[in-house]
Amino acid sequence: MKKQRNTNAKREIREIISNSAMALSHSEIQAVTKDLCDRVTIYRVLDRLLEEGNVHRIITTNGVVKYAACHGCVQQHHHSHAHFSCVVCKAVTCLENVIPEFNLPKGFKLQEMNFTLSGICQVCS
């Protein structure tokens, strides 16, 4: 596989996500990057960061896709924590110490998990 160069946009977007306490949507990332790159470039960078195991994708309860930094994933996501979506401020937070448990029926093979709890976060309480 051909190694892709590390662009300024990729470096900046990875840093934005890594420094955020909550998961960010494409539009939230675009608002922070301002004129660094266009929206298509942001989508491409997010796809690359996902492939490389630098970020993971979270689908909120209302269908919005958000991105959060991975910790220790390299090309394959291996985390299985839950996420919390606040109905007041719309923030999505990784709950690293909340690990959902489930048993798949025989013959099923898990490829991706999206476990999101919804309610009011500690800031909005």
Residue pairs with C-beta under 8 A, 6 or more apart in sequence:
4 48
7 45
8 36
9 33
9 36
9 37
9 41
9 42
9 45
10 45
10 48
10 49
12 33
12 36
13 29
13 33
13 42
13 45
13 46
13 49
14 49
14 54
14 55
16 24
16 29
16 32
16 33
17 24
17 29
17 49
17 54
17 55
17 67
17 68
17 69
18 69
20 68
20 69
21 93
22 68
22 91
22 92
22 93
23 58
23 66
23 67
23 68
23 83
23 92
23 93
23 94
24 32
24 66
24 67
24 68
25 64
25 65
25 66
25 67
26 39
26 42
26 43
26 46
26 65
26 67
28 66
29 42
29 46
29 67
30 39
30 42
33 42
37 45
46 55
46 67
49 55
49 67
50 56
50 57
50 67
51 75
52 74
52 75
53 70
53 73
53 74
53 75
53 76
53 77
54 69
54 70
54 73
55 67
55 68
55 69
55 70
56 67
56 68
56 70
56 73
56 77
56 79
57 65
57 66
57 67
57 114
58 65
58 66
58 67
58 68
58 83
58 92
58 94
58 114
58 116
59 65
59 66
59 114
59 116
60 66
60 85
60 90
60 92
60 116
61 85
61 116
61 118
66 92
68 83
68 92
68 94
70 77
70 79
71 79
71 96
72 78
72 79
73 79
77 112
80 99
80 100
80 113
80 115
81 94
81 95
81 96
81 97
81 98
81 99
81 115
82 95
82 98
82 99
82 100
82 115
82 116
82 117
83 92
83 93
83 94
83 95
83 114
83 115
83 116
83 117
84 92
84 93
84 95
84 116
84 117
84 118
84 119
84 121
85 91
85 92
85 116
85 117
85 118
85 119
86 92
86 93
86 119
86 120
86 121
86 123
86 124
87 118
87 119
87 120
88 120
88 121
88 124
89 121
89 123
89 124
91 121
91 123
92 116
93 121
95 117
98 117
100 113
100 115
104 110
